[in-house]
Amino acid sequence: MPPSGAISNEGVPPIPFIGSFESTFQPAHDIDVAETTGHIDRFEQDLDLLQSCGISRLRYPVRWHRIEASPDEFDWRATDRSLGRLRERGLRPIVDLVHHTSYPRWLTGGFGDQRFAGAYLRYAEAVARRYDWIEEYTLFNEPFSTLMLCGHEAIWPPYRRGVENFLALVQNVLPAVAAASRLYVELLPEAKHVYVDSCERHTSAGPAGEEITELANDRRFFVADLFLGAHLDRRRPFVRKVLEAGFEDLLSMPPGCIDVLGLDYYAHCQWEFSAPDTGIVPSPNPPSLRELIVEYWDRYRLPCILGETNIRGFGPDRATWLKYTLEQCEQARDAGVPLVGYCWFPFIDSADWDSLLYRCDGNIDPVGVYSLDCNLDRQPTSMSESFRLAASGAPAAALPAFELQEPVASWLEGFGREMSHWRWQPPPRHEVVPPDGPTDARIELKIVEPRSSTGECRVL
């Protein structure tokens, strides 16, 4: 096994690996994923496993929803302990201030609450002043996709729908995040803002899907463009929608600062549209991840990391997706993209993403480097070994390609051409899906628009 920091093929340094732990808050249930998965209770064990893989840099949450459970009353004790231990262990966190819906419950309107901007800026400033040693930070995880799910698709609170509601949330949130980025330049001049969002590309199955495809491919850039004050040509398809909706003032928002662009990529980041309201996910004809990374680099000219990726499946399926995504990152790097990190997200299995966090059933989401059993014990799989190899400097070519099992084999069918040169091998016998095993490992996408106080929902 190559030692950490080893040189991969042809004298090219390996892409540095980044660890990660998730803590998305579920306001309706007053619990977060770090609690559901036992990370809070098994913190030291999880760090032991992480460091056993040779990881020293990781995305790590600062849990605002626990720090400020009551307005203007900050309780830093748990955060002092966790960040202090990371520092003592020689781990370098990319601190994550807001991950999806991880805001205090007293912001009852969520990202639409008029108190959000002031509260967020006070909290962000307090974090910077208290932890002035941090080297990297993410001020707001995935602003585009988070606000789309909250304000356009009615999947997360405040459960709003349509372009106008999406833009209203953007207007309420993004100027505050940009202001925080400018403040951090003053307070933490040596630290870097790692801005992460979904890495998307959409295709059309025919003429009926071309208009929505053009719109979606333009919309995916809008929030980052707005944050940077760049590329805001009024003739763009989505910018025209912004003007039609009456949000012209948004285009003159004071820009923020980004040092590193995090590209969060999943198979479901690529849709193929056959009509305005009909799409297939993932696309059966997806462009390669390499192409997407190069496209984002060409647009923003910022150093990049793969900020998140995973696949829902068994250990060998995840190991194969690791091989694919790492190989694509290596190809993007070789094409000239300054790709300075690779992050599999999260390090241990997540929970309740089968309902996109609408329910809180403690359902384990099989996506981690280490798997969770029914007792929340951390179990190694073939994915754990592949991750350890890659994190230690092994290139993608040295990682095994395990034959995909159902349902992942069907889910990833469109990616086959990018994997056709591999030498495939059967998954380890003890990790083969039993005949009566699960048949669907996809996110449900059956969620969730409350219609009444009784909690009724409609299927989307």
Residue pairs with C-beta under 8 A, 6 or more apart in sequence:
1 388
1 389
1 392
1 394
2 8
2 14
2 392
2 393
2 394
3 392
3 393
4 54
4 391
4 392
4 393
5 13
5 14
5 393
6 14
6 392
6 393
7 13
7 14
7 393
8 14
8 330
8 393
8 394
8 395
9 395
9 397
12 333
12 334
14 390
14 393
14 394
14 395
15 326
15 329
15 330
15 333
15 339
15 340
15 341
15 342
16 57
16 340
16 341
16 342
17 53
17 54
17 55
17 57
17 341
17 342
17 343
17 344
17 387
17 390
17 391
18 55
18 57
18 58
18 59
18 94
18 305
18 341
18 342
18 343
19 50
19 53
19 55
19 57
19 58
19 59
19 343
19 347
20 58
20 59
20 60
20 308
20 343
20 344
20 345
20 346
20 347
21 34
21 39
21 46
21 58
21 59
21 60
21 61
21 346
21 347
21 348
22 33
22 34
22 37
22 61
22 99
22 345
22 346
22 350
23 32
23 33
23 34
23 35
23 39
23 61
23 63
23 99
23 102
24 32
24 33
24 99
24 100
24 101
24 102
24 357
25 31
25 32
25 63
25 65
25 99
25 100
25 101
25 102
25 103
26 32
26 33
26 101
26 352
26 357
26 360
27 65
27 101
27 103
27 105
27 110
27 157
28 157
28 360
29 360
30 105
31 360
32 63
32 65
32 66
32 102
33 39
33 350
33 351
33 352
33 357
34 40
34 61
34 63
36 351
36 352
36 360
36 362
37 348
37 349
37 350
37 351
37 364
37 372
37 376
38 372
38 376
39 46
39 348
42 376
42 378
43 82
43 85
44 85
45 378
46 347
46 348
46 378
47 85
47 86
47 89
47 91
49 347
49 348
49 370
49 378
50 58
50 91
50 347
51 89
51 91
52 388
53 369
53 384
53 387
53 388
53 391
53 392
54 388
54 391
54 392
55 91
55 391
56 90
56 91
56 92
57 91
57 92
57 93
57 94
57 136
57 341
58 86
58 91
58 92
58 93
58 94
58 347
59 93
59 94
59 96
59 138
59 307
59 343
59 345
60 82
60 83
60 86
60 93
60 94
60 95
60 96
61 95
61 96
61 99
61 102
62 79
62 83
62 95
62 96
62 97
62 127
63 78
63 79
63 102
64 97
64 98
64 102
64 103
64 104
64 123
65 102
65 103
65 104
65 105
66 75
66 78
67 74
67 75
67 76
67 78
67 79
67 123
68 74
68 75
68 104
68 119
68 123
69 75
69 104
69 105
69 106
70 106
71 104
71 106
71 115
71 119
72 122
74 123
74 126
76 130
83 93
83 95
83 131
86 92
86 93
87 133
92 135
92 136
93 134
93 136
94 136
94 137
94 138
94 194
95 127
95 131
95 134
95 136
95 137
95 138
96 137
96 138
96 141
97 123
97 124
97 127
97 137
97 138
97 139
97 140
98 120
98 139
98 140
98 141
99 141
100 141
100 142
100 146
100 156
100 357
101 110
101 146
101 150
101 156
101 157
101 357
103 110
103 111
103 116
103 120
104 119
107 113
107 115
107 116
107 119
109 115
109 116
109 158
110 116
110 150
110 156
110 157
110 158
111 146
111 147
111 150
111 151
111 158
111 169
111 172
111 173
112 150
112 151
112 158
112 160
112 168
112 169
112 172
113 172
114 172
116 172
116 173
116 176
117 172
117 173
117 175
117 176
120 173
120 176
120 177
120 180
121 176
121 179
121 180
121 183
124 139
124 180
124 183
124 184
125 180
125 183
125 187
128 134
128 183
128 184
128 187
128 188
129 187
132 187
132 188
134 188
134 191
135 190
135 191
135 192
136 191
136 192
136 193
136 194
136 260
137 184
137 188
137 191
137 192
137 193
137 194
138 193
138 194
138 195
138 196
138 262
139 177
139 180
139 181
139 184
139 193
139 195
140 146
140 173
140 177
141 196
142 196
142 197
142 198
142 264
143 170
143 173
143 174
143 177
143 197
143 223
143 227
144 197
144 198
144 220
144 222
144 223
144 224
145 197
145 198
145 264
146 156
147 166
147 169
147 170
147 173
147 223
148 166
149 155
149 156
149 356
150 156
150 157
150 158
150 159
150 160
150 169
151 158
151 160
151 161
151 165
151 166
151 167
151 168
151 169
151 170
152 160
152 161
152 162
152 163
152 165
152 166
153 161
153 460
154 160
154 161
154 448
154 449
154 460
155 356
155 358
155 447
155 448
155 449
155 460
156 356
156 357
159 448
159 449
159 450
160 166
160 168
160 169
161 449
163 241
163 245
164 245
164 246
164 247
167 242
167 245
167 247
167 250
170 223
170 226
170 250
171 247
171 250
174 223
174 226
174 227
174 253
175 253
175 254
177 227
177 256
178 227
178 253
178 254
178 255
178 256
179 254
179 256
180 256
181 193
181 227
181 256
181 257
181 258
182 254
182 256
182 257
184 191
184 193
184 257
185 257
192 259
192 260
193 256
193 257
193 258
193 259
193 260
194 259
194 260
194 262
194 305
194 307
195 224
195 227
195 258
195 259
195 260
195 261
195 262
196 261
196 262
196 263
196 264
196 307
196 308
197 223
197 224
197 262
197 263
197 264
197 307
198 220
198 264
198 265
198 266
198 269
199 263
199 264
199 265
199 269
199 289
199 292
199 293
199 296
200 216
200 217
200 220
200 269
200 270
200 292
201 217
201 220
201 269
201 270
201 286
201 287
201 291
201 292
201 295
202 213
202 216
202 217
202 220
202 270
202 271
202 272
202 273
202 279
202 283
203 213
203 270
203 271
203 272
203 273
203 283
203 285
203 286
203 287
204 210
204 212
204 213
204 272
204 273
204 274
205 272
205 273
205 274
205 280
206 274
208 274
208 275
208 276
209 272
209 273
209 274
209 275
209 276
209 278
209 279
211 276
212 273
212 275
212 276
212 279
213 273
214 237
215 237
215 238
215 241
216 271
216 273
218 236
218 237
218 238
218 239
219 237
219 238
221 231
221 299
222 238
222 239
222 242
224 258
224 261
224 300
225 231
225 232
226 232
226 250
226 251
226 253
227 255
227 256
227 258
228 255
228 256
228 258
228 300
229 253
229 254
229 255
230 255
230 300
231 299
232 239
232 251
233 239
234 240
234 243
234 251
239 251
242 248
242 250
242 251
258 300
258 302
259 302
259 303
260 302
260 303
260 304
260 305
260 340
260 341
261 296
261 300
261 302
261 303
261 304
261 305
262 304
262 305
262 306
262 307
262 308
262 343
263 292
263 293
263 296
263 304
263 305
263 306
263 307
264 306
264 307
264 308
264 309
264 345
265 289
265 292
265 306
265 308
265 309
265 325
266 308
266 309
266 310
266 311
267 281
267 282
267 286
267 311
267 411
267 412
267 415
268 281
268 282
268 443
269 282
270 281
270 282
270 283
270 286
270 287
271 279
271 280
271 281
271 282
271 283
272 279
272 280
272 281
272 283
272 284
272 285
273 279
274 280
282 411
282 412
282 414
282 415
283 414
284 413
284 414
285 414
286 414
286 415
288 328
288 331
288 418
289 324
289 325
289 328
289 329
289 332
290 328
290 329
290 331
290 332
290 335
293 304
293 306
293 328
293 329
293 332
293 337
293 339
294 332
294 335
294 337
296 304
297 304
297 332
297 336
297 337
297 338
303 338
303 339
303 340
304 332
304 337
304 338
304 339
304 340
305 339
305 340
305 341
305 342
305 343
306 325
306 329
306 339
306 341
306 342
306 343
307 343
307 345
308 343
308 344
308 345
309 321
309 325
309 343
309 344
309 345
310 318
310 321
310 344
310 345
310 346
310 367
310 368
311 317
311 318
311 321
311 367
311 408
311 411
311 412
312 353
312 365
312 366
312 367
312 408
312 441
312 442
312 443
313 321
313 366
313 404
313 405
313 407
313 408
313 441
314 366
314 381
314 405
314 408
314 427
314 431
314 433
315 371
315 381
315 382
315 383
315 384
315 427
315 431
316 381
316 382
316 383
316 402
316 403
316 404
316 405
316 427
316 428
316 431
317 402
317 404
317 405
317 408
318 366
318 367
318 368
318 369
318 381
318 383
319 381
319 382
319 383
319 385
319 386
319 387
319 399
319 400
319 402
320 400
320 401
320 402
320 404
320 419
321 412
322 344
322 383
322 386
322 387
322 390
322 399
323 386
323 396
323 399
323 400
323 401
323 422
324 396
324 415
324 418
324 419
325 342
326 342
326 390
326 395
326 396
326 399
327 396
327 397
328 418
329 339
329 342
330 395
330 396
332 339
333 339
342 390
344 369
344 387
346 367
346 368
347 368
347 369
347 370
348 368
348 369
348 370
348 371
348 372
348 378
349 364
349 365
349 366
349 367
349 368
349 370
349 371
349 372
350 364
350 365
350 367
350 368
351 362
351 363
351 364
351 365
351 372
352 359
352 360
352 361
352 362
352 363
352 365
353 365
353 367
353 443
354 363
354 365
354 443
354 444
355 361
355 363
355 444
355 446
355 447
355 448
356 443
356 444
356 445
356 447
356 448
358 447
358 448
358 457
364 371
364 372
364 374
366 441
368 383
369 383
369 384
369 387
370 378
370 379
370 380
370 381
370 384
371 378
371 379
371 380
371 381
371 383
372 378
372 379
373 379
381 431
382 400
382 402
382 427
382 428
382 431
386 399
386 400
389 398
389 399
390 396
390 399
400 425
401 419
401 422
401 423
401 424
401 425
402 424
402 425
402 426
402 427
402 428
403 409
403 424
403 425
403 426
403 427
404 412
405 427
405 432
405 433
406 433
406 439
407 438
407 439
407 440
407 441
407 442
408 441
411 441
411 442
426 432
445 460
446 459
446 460
447 457
447 459
447 460
448 457
448 460
449 457
449 458
449 460
450 456
450 457
451 457
451 458
